[in-house]
Amino acid sequence: MSIIVDTSVWSLALRRRTLADSSPAVAQLQALITDDRVILLGAIRQEILSGIRSSEQFIRLRDYLRAFPDLEIVTEDYELGAEFFNVCRSNGIQGSNTDFLICAVAHRRNYSILTTDNDFQNFQSHIPVSLSIVES
């Protein structure tokens, strides 16, 4: 099964080299890359690349991530993401539009989400999403 890798896991692997060596999430990401099971969304790519101060580091990371094509997102994904946002919000659960888009894409395609972000567990109690949560 293909897995959408959330920004939280990419950040551990790509931005914090000292933590990356001992992180179970990074080990899982490495295995997914080896098995060619990683799914990347353009919105996640943007989150990963945002806030990098050094242009050299930005270019190096951008070029590395180009090995992972963006999954095409269709209108139904955005609509379902909005629906998920509304369902969770009506139940007092807050989240970003990007997080709910990730959930929608994963749900529609029967993918799992690899994340260290506990917000996804809160979403899971109200929307149908499969998670592979790893402690950071």
Sine and cosine of phi, psi and omega as CSV:
sin_phi,cos_phi,sin_psi,cos_psi,sin_omega,cos_omega
0.00,0.00,0.66,-0.75,0.07,-1.00
-0.98,0.22,0.47,-0.88,-0.06,-1.00
-0.74,-0.67,0.76,-0.65,0.12,-0.99
-0.98,0.19,0.83,-0.55,0.00,-1.00
-0.99,-0.10,0.87,-0.48,-0.04,-1.00
-0.96,0.28,0.36,-0.93,0.00,-1.00
-0.81,0.59,-0.60,0.80,-0.04,-1.00
-0.85,0.52,-0.60,0.80,-0.01,-1.00
-0.97,0.23,-0.70,0.71,0.05,-1.00
-0.84,0.54,-0.66,0.75,-0.02,-1.00
-0.88,0.48,-0.68,0.74,0.05,-1.00
-0.87,0.49,-0.67,0.75,-0.08,-1.00
-0.97,0.24,-0.57,0.82,-0.19,-0.98
-0.96,-0.29,-0.40,0.92,-0.11,-0.99
-0.96,-0.29,-0.43,0.90,-0.10,-1.00
-0.85,-0.53,0.98,0.18,-0.10,-0.99
-0.83,0.56,-0.60,0.80,-0.06,-1.00
-0.93,0.36,-0.61,0.79,0.04,-1.00
-0.97,0.24,-0.52,0.85,-0.11,-0.99
-0.86,0.50,-0.57,0.82,-0.08,-1.00
-0.89,0.45,-0.48,0.88,-0.09,-1.00
-0.93,-0.37,0.09,1.00,-0.09,-1.00
-1.00,0.08,0.80,-0.61,0.09,-1.00
-0.89,0.46,-0.53,0.85,0.01,-1.00
-0.90,0.43,-0.65,0.76,0.01,-1.00
-0.93,0.37,-0.63,0.78,0.06,-1.00
-0.87,0.49,-0.65,0.76,0.02,-1.00
-0.92,0.39,-0.65,0.76,0.05,-1.00
-0.87,0.49,-0.70,0.71,0.01,-1.00
-0.86,0.51,-0.67,0.74,0.03,-1.00
-0.91,0.42,-0.65,0.76,0.02,-1.00
-0.90,0.43,-0.63,0.78,0.04,-1.00
-0.90,0.44,-0.72,0.70,0.01,-1.00
-0.86,0.51,-0.64,0.77,-0.02,-1.00
-1.00,0.08,0.03,1.00,-0.01,-1.00
0.83,0.55,0.73,0.69,-0.04,-1.00
-0.90,-0.43,0.10,1.00,-0.05,-1.00
-0.99,0.17,0.74,-0.68,0.12,-0.99
-0.92,-0.40,0.75,-0.67,0.02,-1.00
-0.86,-0.51,0.73,-0.68,0.10,-1.00
-0.98,-0.18,0.53,-0.85,0.03,-1.00
-0.84,0.54,-0.60,0.80,0.01,-1.00
-0.91,0.41,-0.57,0.82,0.06,-1.00
-0.94,0.33,-0.67,0.74,0.06,-1.00
-0.82,0.58,-0.72,0.70,-0.01,-1.00
-0.89,0.46,-0.68,0.73,0.03,-1.00
-0.88,0.47,-0.68,0.74,-0.01,-1.00
-0.88,0.48,-0.69,0.72,-0.09,-1.00
-0.99,0.14,-0.26,0.97,-0.03,-1.00
-0.97,0.26,0.66,-0.75,0.09,-1.00
1.00,0.06,0.11,0.99,0.05,-1.00
-0.99,0.15,0.85,-0.52,-0.12,-0.99
-0.98,0.20,-0.61,0.79,-0.07,-1.00
-1.00,0.06,0.81,-0.59,0.01,-1.00
-0.91,0.41,-0.53,0.84,0.04,-1.00
-0.91,0.42,-0.70,0.72,0.02,-1.00
-0.91,0.41,-0.64,0.76,0.04,-1.00
-0.85,0.53,-0.76,0.65,-0.03,-1.00
-0.89,0.45,-0.68,0.73,0.01,-1.00
-0.88,0.48,-0.71,0.70,-0.01,-1.00
-0.93,0.36,-0.69,0.73,0.04,-1.00
-0.84,0.54,-0.72,0.69,-0.02,-1.00
-0.92,0.40,-0.61,0.79,0.05,-1.00
-0.89,0.46,-0.71,0.70,-0.05,-1.00
-0.93,0.36,-0.34,0.94,0.02,-1.00
-0.89,0.45,-0.28,0.96,0.08,-1.00
-0.93,0.35,-0.26,0.97,-0.03,-1.00
-0.93,-0.37,0.97,-0.26,-0.01,-1.00
-0.92,0.38,0.49,-0.87,0.06,-1.00
-0.97,0.26,0.70,-0.72,0.11,-0.99
-0.95,0.33,0.69,-0.72,0.03,-1.00
-0.94,0.35,0.76,-0.65,0.03,-1.00
-0.96,-0.29,0.73,-0.69,-0.05,-1.00
-0.93,-0.37,0.17,-0.99,-0.05,-1.00
-0.79,0.62,-0.67,0.74,-0.03,-1.00
-0.88,0.47,-0.52,0.85,0.05,-1.00
-0.91,0.42,-0.71,0.71,0.02,-1.00
-0.91,0.42,-0.65,0.76,0.02,-1.00
-0.90,0.43,-0.69,0.72,0.02,-1.00
-0.92,0.39,-0.60,0.80,0.07,-1.00
-0.86,0.51,-0.67,0.74,0.05,-1.00
-0.91,0.41,-0.64,0.76,0.05,-1.00
-0.88,0.47,-0.72,0.70,0.04,-1.00
-0.87,0.49,-0.67,0.74,0.05,-1.00
-0.84,0.54,-0.74,0.67,-0.04,-1.00
-0.91,0.42,-0.66,0.75,0.02,-1.00
-0.88,0.47,-0.76,0.65,-0.02,-1.00
-0.91,0.41,-0.68,0.73,0.01,-1.00
-0.87,0.49,-0.65,0.76,0.01,-1.00
-0.92,0.40,-0.28,0.96,0.05,-1.00
-0.97,-0.26,0.26,0.97,0.07,-1.00
0.98,0.19,0.25,0.97,-0.01,-1.00
-0.97,-0.24,0.83,-0.55,0.01,-1.00
-0.99,-0.16,0.50,-0.87,0.08,-1.00
-0.24,-0.97,0.21,-0.98,-0.01,-1.00
-1.00,0.08,0.37,-0.93,0.07,-1.00
-0.86,0.51,-0.63,0.78,0.02,-1.00
-0.88,0.47,-0.69,0.72,0.01,-1.00
-0.87,0.49,-0.66,0.75,0.00,-1.00
-0.96,0.29,-0.50,0.87,0.11,-0.99
-0.91,0.42,-0.67,0.74,0.06,-1.00
-0.85,0.52,-0.72,0.70,0.02,-1.00
-0.87,0.49,-0.68,0.74,-0.02,-1.00
-0.91,0.43,-0.73,0.69,0.00,-1.00
-0.88,0.48,-0.71,0.71,0.01,-1.00
-0.88,0.48,-0.71,0.70,-0.03,-1.00
-0.90,0.44,-0.74,0.67,-0.06,-1.00
-0.90,0.44,-0.46,0.89,-0.06,-1.00
-0.96,-0.30,0.09,1.00,-0.04,-1.00
0.85,0.53,0.65,0.76,0.09,-1.00
-0.99,-0.14,0.34,-0.94,0.14,-0.99
-0.98,-0.20,0.27,-0.96,0.02,-1.00
-0.89,-0.46,0.83,-0.56,0.10,-0.99
-1.00,-0.05,0.87,-0.48,-0.08,-1.00
-0.49,-0.87,0.39,-0.92,0.19,-0.98
-0.94,-0.35,0.04,1.00,-0.06,-1.00
-1.00,0.09,0.91,-0.40,-0.04,-1.00
-0.93,0.36,-0.23,0.97,0.05,-1.00
-0.84,0.54,-0.56,0.83,-0.02,-1.00
-0.90,0.44,-0.52,0.86,0.07,-1.00
-0.91,0.41,-0.62,0.79,0.06,-1.00
-0.89,0.45,-0.66,0.75,0.03,-1.00
-0.89,0.46,-0.64,0.77,-0.12,-0.99
-0.87,0.50,-0.42,0.91,0.02,-1.00
-0.97,0.24,-0.13,0.99,-0.03,-1.00
-0.80,-0.60,-0.32,0.95,-0.01,-1.00
-0.74,-0.67,0.46,-0.89,-0.04,-1.00
-0.99,0.16,0.98,-0.19,0.01,-1.00
-0.61,-0.80,0.64,-0.77,0.00,-1.00
-0.99,-0.17,0.82,-0.58,-0.07,-1.00
-0.90,-0.44,0.51,-0.86,0.17,-0.99
-0.83,-0.56,0.99,0.16,-0.09,-1.00
-1.00,0.07,0.73,-0.69,-0.02,-1.00
-0.81,-0.59,0.68,-0.73,0.06,-1.00
-0.93,0.37,0.71,-0.71,0.03,-1.00
-1.00,0.07,0.00,0.00,0.00,0.00
